[in-house]
Amino acid sequence: MNKVASRVKSAFGNQQVLLLTVLVVMVAFFTSRNSVFFSNAVFGNILSDWSPIVLIAIGETFVIISGGIDLSVGSTVGVSGVVGAITMEGMTNHHQGQNLTLVVGLLVTLGVGLLVGIINALMITKAKVVPFIATLVTMGAGAGLSIVFTGGDPIGGGPAKAISLSVPDFGPLSRPGLVVVIIIAALGIVLHKARFGRYTFAIGSNSFAARAAGINVNRHLAKVYILSSLLASCAGYYFYLRLGSGAPTSGQGGELQAIAAVVIGGAALSGGVGNFFGTALGALILTTVTSGLIIINVAANWDQVAVALLIAAAVLLQQYRNRVRK
């Protein structure tokens, strides 16, 4: 009996087990209030909302584990998406092929993300600006440029094929959604099995010790911030495919959602602790809450309250686990 109790206690001391339990309870609750929730269409919508959030959240996971923060991811989603949309609109107006237009649009969108990542990296590693301020600067600049480029209006007029790609083909997953799952799985392996991930954890745990161990801390941090911005630009392209247009507000609040998903997933904002599976579950819980509250006819403003409670619970759990370890 004691062994069973010990195993149960150990299981529920695991962050991922707790998150899975919370997710199952949430699905059961929303389904009991409205049976429509437990349907392929609703799950497809939840996964469509989850895909861009988890992209920027996984990038944020690398950053937070390294001991930093990236506030620019939301505005990077917006500015990269609208620049890609403008490019694709121009190519469509010049009667370029749809496949070529989509490929060029993707490359341009990623190029904007790469540029933002390089700017963040240079400010943090060369100018020695603290990550909070450096990414706050690019956050403001990106949000402003999104409005300047678009006048505040969505940019459509691109390939008609774009929005059709977001139709679910693999159960509740669309083709872009399946690509997102593959990207996240690959990055999970990188974070937990590859040298890049080990260096990220080492720097977040103790950057001085990491430097003494021969790790080029500045070079690695530059790669981490570039990766974060590239994933944010992928989210901007995903929004374009889903909506058929690039909107300057696409990533609005994305940085807060990403940080919330990372914290709920069990990462420590002080660095050195994190788990990609936890982040993915944290993002899924956030999107499930949003969809569930809408389906059971709860006012949208309560969504923010629910997210705040989830963050508070995650932080309290993390503090409790730290005390138990000590």
C-alpha positions in Angstrom: 0.0 0.0 0.0 2.8 2.4 0.9 4.5 1.6 -2.5 1.3 2.5 -4.4 0.9 5.7 -2.4 4.6 6.6 -3.0 4.2 6.0 -6.8 1.0 8.1 -6.9 2.8 10.9 -5.0 5.8 10.7 -7.3 3.6 10.8 -10.4 1.7 13.9 -9.3 5.0 15.5 -8.4 5.9 15.4 -12.1 4.9 18.6 -13.8 3.9 16.9 -17.1 1.6 14.4 -15.3 -0.1 17.2 -13.5 -0.5 19.2 -16.8 -2.0 16.1 -18.5 -4.4 15.7 -15.6 -5.4 19.3 -15.8 -6.0 19.0 -19.5 -8.1 15.9 -19.2 -10.2 17.5 -16.4 -10.7 20.6 -18.5 -11.9 18.6 -21.5 -14.3 16.6 -19.3 -15.6 19.8 -17.7 -16.2 21.7 -20.9 -17.8 18.6 -22.5 -20.1 18.2 -19.6 -21.3 21.8 -20.1 -21.6 21.5 -23.8 -21.2 18.2 -25.7 -20.2 20.1 -28.9 -16.8 20.6 -27.3 -15.9 17.0 -27.7 -15.9 17.0 -31.5 -13.3 16.9 -34.3 -14.2 20.4 -35.4 -13.6 21.9 -32.0 -10.3 19.9 -31.6 -9.3 21.1 -35.0 -9.9 24.7 -34.0 -8.0 24.3 -30.7 -5.0 22.8 -32.6 -5.2 25.7 -35.1 -5.0 28.2 -32.3 -2.3 26.1 -30.5 0.1 25.9 -33.5 1.3 29.5 -33.6 1.3 29.8 -29.8 3.5 26.7 -29.4 5.9 27.9 -32.0 6.7 31.1 -30.2 6.5 29.4 -26.8 9.1 26.8 -27.7 11.4 29.6 -28.9 10.7 31.4 -25.6 11.5 28.1 -23.8 15.1 28.1 -25.2 15.5 31.8 -24.2 14.1 31.4 -20.7 16.2 28.3 -20.0 19.3 30.3 -21.0 18.4 32.8 -18.4 16.9 35.5 -20.7 13.6 36.8 -21.9 12.3 37.7 -25.3 9.5 40.3 -25.4 9.7 40.9 -29.1 8.2 37.6 -30.3 4.6 38.9 -30.6 5.6 41.9 -32.7 7.9 39.7 -34.7 4.9 37.6 -35.6 3.1 40.7 -36.8 5.8 42.4 -38.7 7.2 39.3 -40.4 3.6 38.2 -41.4 2.8 41.6 -43.0 6.1 41.9 -44.9 5.5 38.4 -46.2 1.9 39.2 -47.1 3.0 42.4 -49.0 5.5 40.3 -50.9 3.0 37.7 -51.8 0.4 40.3 -52.8 2.9 41.9 -55.2 3.8 38.6 -56.7 0.2 37.7 -57.2 -0.5 41.0 -58.9 2.3 40.2 -61.3 0.7 36.8 -62.0 3.4 34.7 -60.5 2.6 31.0 -59.7 0.9 30.3 -56.4 3.5 27.7 -55.2 6.4 30.0 -56.1 4.6 32.9 -54.3 4.1 30.9 -51.2 7.7 29.7 -51.1 9.1 33.2 -51.6 6.6 34.6 -49.0 7.9 32.0 -46.5 11.5 32.9 -47.2 10.8 36.6 -46.9 8.9 36.0 -43.6 11.8 34.0 -42.2 14.2 36.7 -43.4 12.4 39.3 -41.3 12.5 37.0 -38.3 16.2 36.4 -38.9 16.9 40.1 -39.0 15.0 40.7 -35.7 16.9 37.9 -34.1 20.3 39.3 -35.2 19.4 42.7 -33.9 18.4 41.2 -30.5 21.5 39.1 -30.4 23.8 42.1 -31.2 22.2 44.3 -28.6 22.5 41.6 -25.9 25.9 40.1 -26.7 27.8 43.0 -28.1 26.2 46.2 -26.7 25.5 44.3 -23.4 22.0 45.5 -23.1 19.9 43.4 -20.7 17.5 41.1 -22.6 14.4 42.7 -21.1 15.3 46.1 -22.5 16.8 44.9 -25.8 13.7 42.9 -26.7 11.4 45.6 -25.4 13.0 47.9 -28.0 12.5 45.5 -30.9 9.0 44.7 -29.6 8.1 48.4 -29.9 9.8 48.8 -33.2 8.2 45.8 -34.7 4.7 46.7 -33.6 5.2 50.2 -35.0 6.6 49.1 -38.3 3.6 46.7 -38.7 1.3 49.6 -38.6 3.5 51.8 -40.8 3.7 49.1 -43.5 -0.1 48.3 -43.5 -1.8 51.5 -42.3 -3.4 49.2 -39.7 -5.3 47.1 -42.2 -4.8 43.4 -43.1 -2.9 42.7 -46.3 -4.6 40.1 -48.5 -4.6 39.6 -52.2 -2.2 36.8 -52.1 -2.4 33.2 -53.5 -5.9 31.8 -53.1 -4.3 28.4 -52.3 -3.0 29.8 -49.0 -6.1 29.5 -46.9 -7.0 26.1 -48.4 -3.8 24.7 -46.8 -5.3 25.2 -43.3 -8.2 22.8 -43.9 -7.7 19.7 -41.6 -6.3 16.8 -43.6 -4.8 14.6 -40.8 -7.7 14.2 -38.4 -8.0 17.6 -36.6 -4.6 18.7 -38.0 -4.0 20.7 -41.2 -0.8 20.3 -43.3 0.8 23.4 -41.7 -0.3 22.1 -38.3 1.4 18.8 -39.0 4.6 20.7 -40.0 4.4 22.5 -36.7 4.2 19.2 -34.7 7.3 18.0 -36.6 9.2 21.2 -35.9 8.3 21.0 -32.2 9.3 17.4 -31.9 12.6 18.0 -33.6 13.4 21.0 -31.3 12.4 18.9 -28.3 15.1 16.4 -29.3 17.6 19.3 -29.8 16.7 20.7 -26.3 17.0 17.5 -24.3 19.4 15.3 -26.4 21.7 17.5 -28.4 24.7 19.6 -27.4 22.8 22.8 -28.2 20.3 22.0 -25.5 22.9 21.0 -23.0 24.7 24.3 -23.5 21.4 26.2 -23.1 20.8 24.6 -19.8 24.4 25.1 -18.7 24.3 28.8 -19.5 21.0 29.3 -17.7 22.2 27.4 -14.6 25.5 29.3 -14.3 26.9 31.3 -17.2 30.2 31.8 -15.4 30.7 28.1 -15.0 29.6 27.5 -18.6 32.2 30.0 -19.8 34.8 28.3 -17.7 33.9 25.0 -19.2 34.7 26.3 -22.7 31.3 27.3 -23.9 31.2 30.4 -26.0 28.3 32.0 -24.1 27.8 35.0 -26.3 27.8 33.0 -29.5 25.3 30.5 -28.1 23.0 33.2 -26.7 23.0 34.8 -30.2 21.8 31.5 -31.7 19.1 31.2 -29.0 17.6 34.6 -29.8 17.8 34.1 -33.5 16.0 30.8 -33.1 13.3 32.5 -31.0 12.7 35.1 -33.7 12.7 32.6 -36.5 10.0 30.5 -34.8 8.0 33.7 -34.2 8.2 34.5 -38.0 7.1 30.9 -38.7 4.0 31.7 -36.5 3.5 34.9 -38.6 3.5 32.7 -41.8 1.1 30.3 -40.1 -1.3 33.1 -39.4 -1.1 34.2 -43.0 -2.0 30.7 -44.2 -4.9 30.4 -41.7 -6.4 33.8 -42.4 -5.4 34.4 -46.0 -3.9 37.7 -45.1 -1.2 39.3 -43.0 -2.5 41.4 -40.1 -0.4 43.7 -37.9 -2.3 42.5 -34.9 -1.7 38.8 -35.5 0.9 38.4 -32.8 -0.6 40.9 -30.4 -0.1 39.7 -26.8 1.8 36.7 -28.2 4.8 37.3 -25.9 2.6 37.1 -22.9 0.9 33.9 -24.1 4.4 32.4 -24.8 5.8 33.2 -21.4 2.6 31.9 -19.8 2.9 28.6 -21.6 6.5 28.3 -20.6 5.8 29.1 -16.9 2.8 26.7 -16.8 5.0 24.1 -18.5 7.4 24.2 -15.5 10.3 26.4 -16.6 11.9 28.7 -14.1 12.2 32.4 -15.1 15.6 32.4 -13.3 16.9 30.0 -16.0 18.4 26.5 -16.1 15.0 24.7 -15.8 12.5 23.9 -18.5 10.9 21.2 -20.6 9.6 21.3 -24.2 6.8 18.9 -23.5 5.7 21.0 -20.6 5.6 24.0 -22.8 3.6 22.3 -25.5 1.1 21.2 -22.9 1.0 24.6 -21.4 0.2 26.2 -24.7 -2.5 23.5 -25.3 -4.1 24.2 -22.0 -4.2 28.0 -22.8 -5.9 27.4 -26.1 -8.3 24.8 -24.6 -9.3 27.3 -21.9 -10.0 30.0 -24.6 -12.1 27.7 -26.8 -13.9 26.1 -23.9 -15.0 29.3 -22.3 -16.4 30.5 -25.7 -18.3 27.3 -26.3 -19.9 27.4 -22.8 -20.9 31.0 -23.4 -18.6 32.6 -20.8 -17.6 36.2 -21.5 -14.2 36.5 -23.3 -12.8 38.7 -20.5 -12.8 35.7 -18.1 -10.2 34.1 -20.4 -7.5 36.4 -19.0 -8.6 35.6 -15.4 -8.4 31.9 -16.1 -4.9 32.3 -17.6 -3.8 34.3 -14.6 -5.0 31.6 -12.2 -3.2 29.0 -14.2 0.1 31.0 -14.1 -0.3 31.5 -10.3 -1.0 27.8 -9.7 2.1 26.9 -11.8 4.4 29.3 -9.9 3.1 28.1 -6.5 3.6 24.5 -7.6 7.1 25.2 -8.7 7.9 26.9 -5.4 6.5 23.9 -3.5 8.6 21.5 -5.5 11.7 23.6 -4.9 11.1 23.5 -1.2 10.5 19.7 -1.3 13.8 19.2 -3.2 15.7 21.4 -0.6 
